[in-house]
Amino acid sequence: MDDKSLMENILLLEKGVCDLFLHGTIESPTANVHTAFSNALNDSLCLQDKVYDKMAEKGWYPTEPAEQQKVNMVKQKFSAQG
């Protein structure tokens, strides 16, 4: 397995872990459990961000800048709903 495939798998797994920790945080029965899940979620989000940054740096996760017109349309849509 090459480095790109490994990083893609790590990123996918981290996203899944973040999802599990988010639900654990939301559904925590006590403050201590909530804090534990919340801290774990934050750690996982930081790791996911580092993996994403490394992949983007190597050109394995290309992104395109959003067109300002599209950004404005989305902002307008959601501000009208609020």
PDB file with one MODEL, atoms N, CA, C and O in Angstrom:
MODEL        1
ATOM      1  N   MET A   1       0.853  -1.175   0.000  1.00  0.00           N
ATOM      2  CA  MET A   1       0.000   0.000   0.000  1.00  0.00           C
ATOM      3  C   MET A   1       0.899   1.239   0.000  1.00  0.00           C
ATOM      4  O   MET A   1       1.849   1.324   0.778  1.00  0.00           O
ATOM      5  N   ASP A   2       0.596   2.180  -0.862  1.00  0.00           N
ATOM      6  CA  ASP A   2       1.427   3.379  -0.952  1.00  0.00           C
ATOM      7  C   ASP A   2       1.023   4.407   0.115  1.00  0.00           C
ATOM      8  O   ASP A   2       0.003   4.259   0.789  1.00  0.00           O
ATOM      9  N   ASP A   3       1.849   5.446   0.248  1.00  0.00           N
ATOM     10  CA  ASP A   3       1.623   6.461   1.275  1.00  0.00           C
ATOM     11  C   ASP A   3       0.281   7.164   1.108  1.00  0.00           C
ATOM     12  O   ASP A   3      -0.406   7.434   2.093  1.00  0.00           O
ATOM     13  N   LYS A   4      -0.094   7.459  -0.131  1.00  0.00           N
ATOM     14  CA  LYS A   4      -1.357   8.153  -0.371  1.00  0.00           C
ATOM     15  C   LYS A   4      -2.528   7.300   0.115  1.00  0.00           C
ATOM     16  O   LYS A   4      -3.435   7.813   0.770  1.00  0.00           O
ATOM     17  N   SER A   5      -2.516   6.030  -0.194  1.00  0.00           N
ATOM     18  CA  SER A   5      -3.597   5.137   0.244  1.00  0.00           C
ATOM     19  C   SER A   5      -3.648   5.038   1.763  1.00  0.00           C
ATOM     20  O   SER A   5      -4.726   5.027   2.357  1.00  0.00           O
ATOM     21  N   LEU A   6      -2.479   4.965   2.384  1.00  0.00           N
ATOM     22  CA  LEU A   6      -2.434   4.926   3.848  1.00  0.00           C
ATOM     23  C   LEU A   6      -3.036   6.190   4.450  1.00  0.00           C
ATOM     24  O   LEU A   6      -3.827   6.119   5.391  1.00  0.00           O
ATOM     25  N   MET A   7      -2.665   7.328   3.914  1.00  0.00           N
ATOM     26  CA  MET A   7      -3.193   8.596   4.431  1.00  0.00           C
ATOM     27  C   MET A   7      -4.696   8.702   4.197  1.00  0.00           C
ATOM     28  O   MET A   7      -5.419   9.199   5.060  1.00  0.00           O
ATOM     29  N   GLU A   8      -5.170   8.244   3.050  1.00  0.00           N
ATOM     30  CA  GLU A   8      -6.611   8.255   2.786  1.00  0.00           C
ATOM     31  C   GLU A   8      -7.343   7.390   3.801  1.00  0.00           C
ATOM     32  O   GLU A   8      -8.402   7.772   4.298  1.00  0.00           O
ATOM     33  N   ASN A   9      -6.781   6.226   4.111  1.00  0.00           N
ATOM     34  CA  ASN A   9      -7.396   5.340   5.099  1.00  0.00           C
ATOM     35  C   ASN A   9      -7.379   5.954   6.494  1.00  0.00           C
ATOM     36  O   ASN A   9      -8.362   5.864   7.229  1.00  0.00           O
ATOM     37  N   ILE A  10      -6.270   6.574   6.853  1.00  0.00           N
ATOM     38  CA  ILE A  10      -6.178   7.232   8.161  1.00  0.00           C
ATOM     39  C   ILE A  10      -7.205   8.348   8.259  1.00  0.00           C
ATOM     40  O   ILE A  10      -7.886   8.482   9.275  1.00  0.00           O
ATOM     41  N   LEU A  11      -7.318   9.153   7.201  1.00  0.00           N
ATOM     42  CA  LEU A  11      -8.281  10.249   7.210  1.00  0.00           C
ATOM     43  C   LEU A  11      -9.705   9.719   7.336  1.00  0.00           C
ATOM     44  O   LEU A  11     -10.501  10.259   8.104  1.00  0.00           O
ATOM     45  N   LEU A  12     -10.029   8.679   6.596  1.00  0.00           N
ATOM     46  CA  LEU A  12     -11.361   8.088   6.665  1.00  0.00           C
ATOM     47  C   LEU A  12     -11.650   7.551   8.068  1.00  0.00           C
ATOM     48  O   LEU A  12     -12.741   7.754   8.601  1.00  0.00           O
ATOM     49  N   LEU A  13     -10.686   6.877   8.653  1.00  0.00           N
ATOM     50  CA  LEU A  13     -10.866   6.353  10.008  1.00  0.00           C
ATOM     51  C   LEU A  13     -11.021   7.476  11.027  1.00  0.00           C
ATOM     52  O   LEU A  13     -11.857   7.384  11.926  1.00  0.00           O
ATOM     53  N   GLU A  14     -10.236   8.521  10.899  1.00  0.00           N
ATOM     54  CA  GLU A  14     -10.340   9.649  11.826  1.00  0.00           C
ATOM     55  C   GLU A  14     -11.703  10.319  11.727  1.00  0.00           C
ATOM     56  O   GLU A  14     -12.273  10.721  12.742  1.00  0.00           O
ATOM     57  N   LYS A  15     -12.224  10.441  10.524  1.00  0.00           N
ATOM     58  CA  LYS A  15     -13.560  11.020  10.365  1.00  0.00           C
ATOM     59  C   LYS A  15     -14.594  10.161  11.081  1.00  0.00           C
ATOM     60  O   LYS A  15     -15.507  10.688  11.717  1.00  0.00           O
ATOM     61  N   GLY A  16     -14.457   8.841  10.980  1.00  0.00           N
ATOM     62  CA  GLY A  16     -15.370   7.934  11.670  1.00  0.00           C
ATOM     63  C   GLY A  16     -15.248   8.043  13.181  1.00  0.00           C
ATOM     64  O   GLY A  16     -16.251   8.028  13.894  1.00  0.00           O
ATOM     65  N   VAL A  17     -14.012   8.153  13.668  1.00  0.00           N
ATOM     66  CA  VAL A  17     -13.779   8.312  15.102  1.00  0.00           C
ATOM     67  C   VAL A  17     -14.398   9.617  15.591  1.00  0.00           C
ATOM     68  O   VAL A  17     -15.021   9.649  16.652  1.00  0.00           O
ATOM     69  N   CYS A  18     -14.229  10.690  14.826  1.00  0.00           N
ATOM     70  CA  CYS A  18     -14.825  11.977  15.198  1.00  0.00           C
ATOM     71  C   CYS A  18     -16.341  11.861  15.303  1.00  0.00           C
ATOM     72  O   CYS A  18     -16.947  12.411  16.223  1.00  0.00           O
ATOM     73  N   ASP A  19     -16.945  11.154  14.376  1.00  0.00           N
ATOM     74  CA  ASP A  19     -18.395  10.957  14.399  1.00  0.00           C
ATOM     75  C   ASP A  19     -18.817  10.222  15.673  1.00  0.00           C
ATOM     76  O   ASP A  19     -19.788  10.611  16.322  1.00  0.00           O
ATOM     77  N   LEU A  20     -18.097   9.174  16.027  1.00  0.00           N
ATOM     78  CA  LEU A  20     -18.423   8.421  17.243  1.00  0.00           C
ATOM     79  C   LEU A  20     -18.251   9.281  18.492  1.00  0.00           C
ATOM     80  O   LEU A  20     -19.108   9.266  19.376  1.00  0.00           O
ATOM     81  N   PHE A  21     -17.158  10.026  18.572  1.00  0.00           N
ATOM     82  CA  PHE A  21     -16.933  10.881  19.737  1.00  0.00           C
ATOM     83  C   PHE A  21     -17.963  12.004  19.813  1.00  0.00           C
ATOM     84  O   PHE A  21     -18.362  12.399  20.909  1.00  0.00           O
ATOM     85  N   LEU A  22     -18.396  12.522  18.670  1.00  0.00           N
ATOM     86  CA  LEU A  22     -19.431  13.552  18.670  1.00  0.00           C
ATOM     87  C   LEU A  22     -20.715  13.006  19.282  1.00  0.00           C
ATOM     88  O   LEU A  22     -21.321  13.649  20.139  1.00  0.00           O
ATOM     89  N   HIS A  23     -21.125  11.828  18.845  1.00  0.00           N
ATOM     90  CA  HIS A  23     -22.349  11.232  19.393  1.00  0.00           C
ATOM     91  C   HIS A  23     -22.182  10.901  20.875  1.00  0.00           C
ATOM     92  O   HIS A  23     -23.119  11.055  21.658  1.00  0.00           O
ATOM     93  N   GLY A  24     -21.002  10.451  21.254  1.00  0.00           N
ATOM     94  CA  GLY A  24     -20.739  10.203  22.668  1.00  0.00           C
ATOM     95  C   GLY A  24     -20.846  11.472  23.486  1.00  0.00           C
ATOM     96  O   GLY A  24     -21.384  11.456  24.594  1.00  0.00           O
ATOM     97  N   THR A  25     -20.341  12.570  22.954  1.00  0.00           N
ATOM     98  CA  THR A  25     -20.421  13.854  23.644  1.00  0.00           C
ATOM     99  C   THR A  25     -21.869  14.300  23.785  1.00  0.00           C
ATOM    100  O   THR A  25     -22.294  14.713  24.864  1.00  0.00           O
ATOM    101  N   ILE A  26     -22.616  14.217  22.708  1.00  0.00           N
ATOM    102  CA  ILE A  26     -24.014  14.656  22.716  1.00  0.00           C
ATOM    103  C   ILE A  26     -24.852  13.838  23.691  1.00  0.00           C
ATOM    104  O   ILE A  26     -25.708  14.385  24.387  1.00  0.00           O
ATOM    105  N   GLU A  27     -24.612  12.538  23.743  1.00  0.00           N
ATOM    106  CA  GLU A  27     -25.461  11.639  24.517  1.00  0.00           C
ATOM    107  C   GLU A  27     -24.883  11.289  25.886  1.00  0.00           C
ATOM    108  O   GLU A  27     -25.340  10.336  26.518  1.00  0.00           O
ATOM    109  N   SER A  28     -23.905  12.027  26.346  1.00  0.00           N
ATOM    110  CA  SER A  28     -23.264  11.730  27.628  1.00  0.00           C
ATOM    111  C   SER A  28     -24.242  11.877  28.786  1.00  0.00           C
ATOM    112  O   SER A  28     -24.959  12.874  28.875  1.00  0.00           O
ATOM    113  N   PRO A  29     -24.274  10.879  29.679  1.00  0.00           N
ATOM    114  CA  PRO A  29     -25.201  10.938  30.804  1.00  0.00           C
ATOM    115  C   PRO A  29     -24.697  11.788  31.974  1.00  0.00           C
ATOM    116  O   PRO A  29     -25.494  12.234  32.799  1.00  0.00           O
ATOM    117  N   THR A  30     -23.384  12.015  32.051  1.00  0.00           N
ATOM    118  CA  THR A  30     -22.830  12.800  33.162  1.00  0.00           C
ATOM    119  C   THR A  30     -21.817  13.803  32.630  1.00  0.00           C
ATOM    120  O   THR A  30     -21.340  13.696  31.500  1.00  0.00           O
ATOM    121  N   ALA A  31     -21.504  14.773  33.468  1.00  0.00           N
ATOM    122  CA  ALA A  31     -20.536  15.804  33.078  1.00  0.00           C
ATOM    123  C   ALA A  31     -19.153  15.202  32.837  1.00  0.00           C
ATOM    124  O   ALA A  31     -18.448  15.614  31.915  1.00  0.00           O
ATOM    125  N   ASN A  32     -18.763  14.233  33.657  1.00  0.00           N
ATOM    126  CA  ASN A  32     -17.441  13.614  33.483  1.00  0.00           C
ATOM    127  C   ASN A  32     -17.338  12.872  32.158  1.00  0.00           C
ATOM    128  O   ASN A  32     -16.326  12.968  31.465  1.00  0.00           O
ATOM    129  N   VAL A  33     -18.381  12.136  31.809  1.00  0.00           N
ATOM    130  CA  VAL A  33     -18.388  11.407  30.536  1.00  0.00           C
ATOM    131  C   VAL A  33     -18.398  12.400  29.377  1.00  0.00           C
ATOM    132  O   VAL A  33     -17.705  12.207  28.378  1.00  0.00           O
ATOM    133  N   HIS A  34     -19.188  13.462  29.519  1.00  0.00           N
ATOM    134  CA  HIS A  34     -19.251  14.499  28.484  1.00  0.00           C
ATOM    135  C   HIS A  34     -17.863  15.105  28.259  1.00  0.00           C
ATOM    136  O   HIS A  34     -17.433  15.275  27.118  1.00  0.00           O
ATOM    137  N   THR A  35     -17.179  15.424  29.335  1.00  0.00           N
ATOM    138  CA  THR A  35     -15.844  16.015  29.230  1.00  0.00           C
ATOM    139  C   THR A  35     -14.863  15.055  28.569  1.00  0.00           C
ATOM    140  O   THR A  35     -14.057  15.463  27.732  1.00  0.00           O
ATOM    141  N   ALA A  36     -14.931  13.782  28.942  1.00  0.00           N
ATOM    142  CA  ALA A  36     -14.027  12.791  28.350  1.00  0.00           C
ATOM    143  C   ALA A  36     -14.248  12.675  26.847  1.00  0.00           C
ATOM    144  O   ALA A  36     -13.291  12.677  26.073  1.00  0.00           O
ATOM    145  N   PHE A  37     -15.513  12.574  26.434  1.00  0.00           N
ATOM    146  CA  PHE A  37     -15.803  12.478  25.002  1.00  0.00           C
ATOM    147  C   PHE A  37     -15.448  13.773  24.278  1.00  0.00           C
ATOM    148  O   PHE A  37     -14.921  13.740  23.165  1.00  0.00           O
ATOM    149  N   SER A  38     -15.730  14.899  24.898  1.00  0.00           N
ATOM    150  CA  SER A  38     -15.438  16.190  24.278  1.00  0.00           C
ATOM    151  C   SER A  38     -13.935  16.361  24.064  1.00  0.00           C
ATOM    152  O   SER A  38     -13.506  16.828  23.009  1.00  0.00           O
ATOM    153  N   ASN A  39     -13.146  15.989  25.052  1.00  0.00           N
ATOM    154  CA  ASN A  39     -11.685  16.072  24.913  1.00  0.00           C
ATOM    155  C   ASN A  39     -11.179  15.125  23.829  1.00  0.00           C
ATOM    156  O   ASN A  39     -10.312  15.484  23.032  1.00  0.00           O
ATOM    157  N   ALA A  40     -11.730  13.912  23.807  1.00  0.00           N
ATOM    158  CA  ALA A  40     -11.329  12.944  22.781  1.00  0.00           C
ATOM    159  C   ALA A  40     -11.714  13.447  21.389  1.00  0.00           C
ATOM    160  O   ALA A  40     -10.956  13.282  20.434  1.00  0.00           O
ATOM    161  N   LEU A  41     -12.895  14.059  21.280  1.00  0.00           N
ATOM    162  CA  LEU A  41     -13.339  14.619  20.003  1.00  0.00           C
ATOM    163  C   LEU A  41     -12.383  15.711  19.544  1.00  0.00           C
ATOM    164  O   LEU A  41     -11.985  15.744  18.380  1.00  0.00           O
ATOM    165  N   ASN A  42     -12.019  16.594  20.446  1.00  0.00           N
ATOM    166  CA  ASN A  42     -11.102  17.680  20.084  1.00  0.00           C
ATOM    167  C   ASN A  42      -9.755  17.130  19.618  1.00  0.00           C
ATOM    168  O   ASN A  42      -9.197  17.601  18.628  1.00  0.00           O
ATOM    169  N   ASP A  43      -9.239  16.138  20.332  1.00  0.00           N
ATOM    170  CA  ASP A  43      -7.968  15.525  19.929  1.00  0.00           C
ATOM    171  C   ASP A  43      -8.076  14.896  18.541  1.00  0.00           C
ATOM    172  O   ASP A  43      -7.169  15.031  17.719  1.00  0.00           O
ATOM    173  N   SER A  44      -9.182  14.215  18.286  1.00  0.00           N
ATOM    174  CA  SER A  44      -9.377  13.568  16.983  1.00  0.00           C
ATOM    175  C   SER A  44      -9.538  14.586  15.866  1.00  0.00           C
ATOM    176  O   SER A  44      -9.041  14.382  14.759  1.00  0.00           O
ATOM    177  N   LEU A  45     -10.233  15.683  16.153  1.00  0.00           N
ATOM    178  CA  LEU A  45     -10.379  16.738  15.146  1.00  0.00           C
ATOM    179  C   LEU A  45      -9.023  17.352  14.810  1.00  0.00           C
ATOM    180  O   LEU A  45      -8.749  17.659  13.650  1.00  0.00           O
ATOM    181  N   CYS A  46      -8.182  17.530  15.814  1.00  0.00           N
ATOM    182  CA  CYS A  46      -6.836  18.069  15.572  1.00  0.00           C
ATOM    183  C   CYS A  46      -6.012  17.109  14.720  1.00  0.00           C
ATOM    184  O   CYS A  46      -5.307  17.536  13.805  1.00  0.00           O
ATOM    185  N   LEU A  47      -6.099  15.817  15.017  1.00  0.00           N
ATOM    186  CA  LEU A  47      -5.363  14.830  14.229  1.00  0.00           C
ATOM    187  C   LEU A  47      -5.887  14.778  12.798  1.00  0.00           C
ATOM    188  O   LEU A  47      -5.106  14.696  11.849  1.00  0.00           O
ATOM    189  N   GLN A  48      -7.212  14.826  12.643  1.00  0.00           N
ATOM    190  CA  GLN A  48      -7.815  14.827  11.307  1.00  0.00           C
ATOM    191  C   GLN A  48      -7.324  16.030  10.515  1.00  0.00           C
ATOM    192  O   GLN A  48      -7.033  15.916   9.324  1.00  0.00           O
ATOM    193  N   ASP A  49      -7.230  17.170  11.165  1.00  0.00           N
ATOM    194  CA  ASP A  49      -6.767  18.386  10.498  1.00  0.00           C
ATOM    195  C   ASP A  49      -5.308  18.251  10.057  1.00  0.00           C
ATOM    196  O   ASP A  49      -4.945  18.695   8.967  1.00  0.00           O
ATOM    197  N   LYS A  50      -4.482  17.646  10.893  1.00  0.00           N
ATOM    198  CA  LYS A  50      -3.070  17.443  10.537  1.00  0.00           C
ATOM    199  C   LYS A  50      -2.929  16.493   9.347  1.00  0.00           C
ATOM    200  O   LYS A  50      -2.115  16.721   8.452  1.00  0.00           O
ATOM    201  N   VAL A  51      -3.728  15.429   9.348  1.00  0.00           N
ATOM    202  CA  VAL A  51      -3.685  14.480   8.232  1.00  0.00           C
ATOM    203  C   VAL A  51      -4.131  15.175   6.951  1.00  0.00           C
ATOM    204  O   VAL A  51      -3.488  15.043   5.910  1.00  0.00           O
ATOM    205  N   TYR A  52      -5.241  15.922   7.032  1.00  0.00           N
ATOM    206  CA  TYR A  52      -5.732  16.661   5.865  1.00  0.00           C
ATOM    207  C   TYR A  52      -4.664  17.634   5.354  1.00  0.00           C
ATOM    208  O   TYR A  52      -4.396  17.690   4.154  1.00  0.00           O
ATOM    209  N   ASP A  53      -4.062  18.392   6.261  1.00  0.00           N
ATOM    210  CA  ASP A  53      -3.037  19.363   5.849  1.00  0.00           C
ATOM    211  C   ASP A  53      -1.870  18.680   5.141  1.00  0.00           C
ATOM    212  O   ASP A  53      -1.377  19.177   4.129  1.00  0.00           O
ATOM    213  N   LYS A  54      -1.432  17.543   5.672  1.00  0.00           N
ATOM    214  CA  LYS A  54      -0.313  16.817   5.059  1.00  0.00           C
ATOM    215  C   LYS A  54      -0.703  16.309   3.669  1.00  0.00           C
ATOM    216  O   LYS A  54       0.093  16.367   2.732  1.00  0.00           O
ATOM    217  N   MET A  55      -1.943  15.810   3.547  1.00  0.00           N
ATOM    218  CA  MET A  55      -2.410  15.323   2.245  1.00  0.00           C
ATOM    219  C   MET A  55      -2.515  16.470   1.243  1.00  0.00           C
ATOM    220  O   MET A  55      -2.138  16.320   0.081  1.00  0.00           O
ATOM    221  N   ALA A  56      -3.024  17.606   1.691  1.00  0.00           N
ATOM    222  CA  ALA A  56      -3.146  18.765   0.807  1.00  0.00           C
ATOM    223  C   ALA A  56      -1.760  19.256   0.385  1.00  0.00           C
ATOM    224  O   ALA A  56      -1.554  19.637  -0.767  1.00  0.00           O
ATOM    225  N   GLU A  57      -0.819  19.244   1.321  1.00  0.00           N
ATOM    226  CA  GLU A  57       0.558  19.666   1.034  1.00  0.00           C
ATOM    227  C   GLU A  57       1.183  18.806  -0.062  1.00  0.00           C
ATOM    228  O   GLU A  57       1.941  19.308  -0.892  1.00  0.00           O
ATOM    229  N   LYS A  58       0.872  17.531  -0.064  1.00  0.00           N
ATOM    230  CA  LYS A  58       1.426  16.605  -1.055  1.00  0.00           C
ATOM    231  C   LYS A  58       0.592  16.550  -2.339  1.00  0.00           C
ATOM    232  O   LYS A  58       0.944  15.844  -3.284  1.00  0.00           O
ATOM    233  N   GLY A  59      -0.521  17.303  -2.366  1.00  0.00           N
ATOM    234  CA  GLY A  59      -1.373  17.313  -3.550  1.00  0.00           C
ATOM    235  C   GLY A  59      -2.325  16.139  -3.626  1.00  0.00           C
ATOM    236  O   GLY A  59      -2.891  15.870  -4.686  1.00  0.00           O
ATOM    237  N   TRP A  60      -2.513  15.431  -2.513  1.00  0.00           N
ATOM    238  CA  TRP A  60      -3.378  14.254  -2.487  1.00  0.00           C
ATOM    239  C   TRP A  60      -4.820  14.585  -2.120  1.00  0.00           C
ATOM    240  O   TRP A  60      -5.698  13.728  -2.215  1.00  0.00           O
ATOM    241  N   TYR A  61      -5.065  15.807  -1.707  1.00  0.00           N
ATOM    242  CA  TYR A  61      -6.413  16.227  -1.321  1.00  0.00           C
ATOM    243  C   TYR A  61      -6.619  17.630  -1.884  1.00  0.00           C
ATOM    244  O   TYR A  61      -6.652  18.613  -1.144  1.00  0.00           O
ATOM    245  N   PRO A  62      -6.756  17.705  -3.205  1.00  0.00           N
ATOM    246  CA  PRO A  62      -6.848  19.029  -3.828  1.00  0.00           C
ATOM    247  C   PRO A  62      -8.173  19.726  -3.495  1.00  0.00           C
ATOM    248  O   PRO A  62      -9.224  19.093  -3.397  1.00  0.00           O
ATOM    249  N   THR A  63      -8.090  21.012  -3.330  1.00  0.00           N
ATOM    250  CA  THR A  63      -9.289  21.824  -3.109  1.00  0.00           C
ATOM    251  C   THR A  63      -9.267  22.992  -4.080  1.00  0.00           C
ATOM    252  O   THR A  63      -8.217  23.408  -4.570  1.00  0.00           O
ATOM    253  N   GLU A  64     -10.440  23.496  -4.335  1.00  0.00           N
ATOM    254  CA  GLU A  64     -10.558  24.674  -5.193  1.00  0.00           C
ATOM    255  C   GLU A  64     -11.149  25.806  -4.375  1.00  0.00           C
ATOM    256  O   GLU A  64     -12.056  25.583  -3.573  1.00  0.00           O
ATOM    257  N   PRO A  65     -10.648  27.016  -4.567  1.00  0.00           N
ATOM    258  CA  PRO A  65     -11.247  28.145  -3.860  1.00  0.00           C
ATOM    259  C   PRO A  65     -12.700  28.328  -4.305  1.00  0.00           C
ATOM    260  O   PRO A  65     -13.027  28.181  -5.483  1.00  0.00           O
ATOM    261  N   ALA A  66     -13.549  28.646  -3.351  1.00  0.00           N
ATOM    262  CA  ALA A  66     -14.956  28.877  -3.672  1.00  0.00           C
ATOM    263  C   ALA A  66     -15.105  30.222  -4.374  1.00  0.00           C
ATOM    264  O   ALA A  66     -14.442  31.199  -4.027  1.00  0.00           O
ATOM    265  N   GLU A  67     -15.977  30.250  -5.353  1.00  0.00           N
ATOM    266  CA  GLU A  67     -16.258  31.512  -6.032  1.00  0.00           C
ATOM    267  C   GLU A  67     -17.024  32.409  -5.067  1.00  0.00           C
ATOM    268  O   GLU A  67     -17.942  31.952  -4.385  1.00  0.00           O
ATOM    269  N   GLN A  68     -16.649  33.678  -5.009  1.00  0.00           N
ATOM    270  CA  GLN A  68     -17.265  34.611  -4.070  1.00  0.00           C
ATOM    271  C   GLN A  68     -18.774  34.698  -4.275  1.00  0.00           C
ATOM    272  O   GLN A  68     -19.520  34.842  -3.307  1.00  0.00           O
ATOM    273  N   GLN A  69     -19.226  34.611  -5.514  1.00  0.00           N
ATOM    274  CA  GLN A  69     -20.659  34.678  -5.791  1.00  0.00           C
ATOM    275  C   GLN A  69     -21.392  33.507  -5.127  1.00  0.00           C
ATOM    276  O   GLN A  69     -22.475  33.688  -4.569  1.00  0.00           O
ATOM    277  N   LYS A  70     -20.808  32.319  -5.185  1.00  0.00           N
ATOM    278  CA  LYS A  70     -21.427  31.152  -4.551  1.00  0.00           C
ATOM    279  C   LYS A  70     -21.418  31.283  -3.031  1.00  0.00           C
ATOM    280  O   LYS A  70     -22.383  30.908  -2.366  1.00  0.00           O
ATOM    281  N   VAL A  71     -20.334  31.814  -2.488  1.00  0.00           N
ATOM    282  CA  VAL A  71     -20.261  32.038  -1.044  1.00  0.00           C
ATOM    283  C   VAL A  71     -21.362  33.000  -0.619  1.00  0.00           C
ATOM    284  O   VAL A  71     -22.055  32.761   0.370  1.00  0.00           O
ATOM    285  N   ASN A  72     -21.521  34.077  -1.359  1.00  0.00           N
ATOM    286  CA  ASN A  72     -22.548  35.065  -1.035  1.00  0.00           C
ATOM    287  C   ASN A  72     -23.950  34.472  -1.119  1.00  0.00           C
ATOM    288  O   ASN A  72     -24.811  34.798  -0.301  1.00  0.00           O
ATOM    289  N   MET A  73     -24.187  33.603  -2.104  1.00  0.00           N
ATOM    290  CA  MET A  73     -25.501  32.972  -2.246  1.00  0.00           C
ATOM    291  C   MET A  73     -25.804  32.075  -1.042  1.00  0.00           C
ATOM    292  O   MET A  73     -26.927  32.070  -0.538  1.00  0.00           O
ATOM    293  N   VAL A  74     -24.822  31.332  -0.591  1.00  0.00           N
ATOM    294  CA  VAL A  74     -25.026  30.452   0.566  1.00  0.00           C
ATOM    295  C   VAL A  74     -25.260  31.281   1.826  1.00  0.00           C
ATOM    296  O   VAL A  74     -26.138  30.962   2.628  1.00  0.00           O
ATOM    297  N   LYS A  75     -24.479  32.339   2.000  1.00  0.00           N
ATOM    298  CA  LYS A  75     -24.676  33.221   3.156  1.00  0.00           C
ATOM    299  C   LYS A  75     -26.088  33.790   3.159  1.00  0.00           C
ATOM    300  O   LYS A  75     -26.759  33.812   4.190  1.00  0.00           O
ATOM    301  N   GLN A  76     -26.531  34.251   1.992  1.00  0.00           N
ATOM    302  CA  GLN A  76     -27.863  34.840   1.878  1.00  0.00           C
ATOM    303  C   GLN A  76     -28.936  33.796   2.186  1.00  0.00           C
ATOM    304  O   GLN A  76     -29.911  34.092   2.877  1.00  0.00           O
ATOM    305  N   LYS A  77     -28.764  32.600   1.686  1.00  0.00           N
ATOM    306  CA  LYS A  77     -29.733  31.524   1.914  1.00  0.00           C
ATOM    307  C   LYS A  77     -29.897  31.249   3.406  1.00  0.00           C
ATOM    308  O   LYS A  77     -31.017  31.158   3.906  1.00  0.00           O
ATOM    309  N   PHE A  78     -28.776  31.117   4.112  1.00  0.00           N
ATOM    310  CA  PHE A  78     -28.853  30.766   5.524  1.00  0.00           C
ATOM    311  C   PHE A  78     -29.231  31.946   6.406  1.00  0.00           C
ATOM    312  O   PHE A  78     -29.836  31.750   7.460  1.00  0.00           O
ATOM    313  N   SER A  79     -28.894  33.157   6.007  1.00  0.00           N
ATOM    314  CA  SER A  79     -29.307  34.312   6.806  1.00  0.00           C
ATOM    315  C   SER A  79     -30.809  34.544   6.669  1.00  0.00           C
ATOM    316  O   SER A  79     -31.444  35.047   7.596  1.00  0.00           O
ATOM    317  N   ALA A  80     -31.379  34.182   5.526  1.00  0.00           N
ATOM    318  CA  ALA A  80     -32.825  34.317   5.323  1.00  0.00           C
ATOM    319  C   ALA A  80     -33.600  33.293   6.146  1.00  0.00           C
ATOM    320  O   ALA A  80     -34.749  33.537   6.513  1.00  0.00           O
ATOM    321  N   GLN A  81     -32.979  32.146   6.439  1.00  0.00           N
ATOM    322  CA  GLN A  81     -33.645  31.097   7.211  1.00  0.00           C
ATOM    323  C   GLN A  81     -33.643  31.411   8.703  1.00  0.00           C
ATOM    324  O   GLN A  81     -34.489  30.909   9.444  1.00  0.00           O
ATOM    325  N   GLY A  82     -32.711  32.228   9.143  1.00  0.00           N
ATOM    326  CA  GLY A  82     -32.543  32.503  10.574  1.00  0.00           C
ATOM    327  C   GLY A  82     -33.466  33.523  11.035  1.00  0.00           C
ATOM    328  O   GLY A  82     -33.459  33.874  12.215  1.00  0.00           O
TER     329      GLY A  82
ENDMDL
END
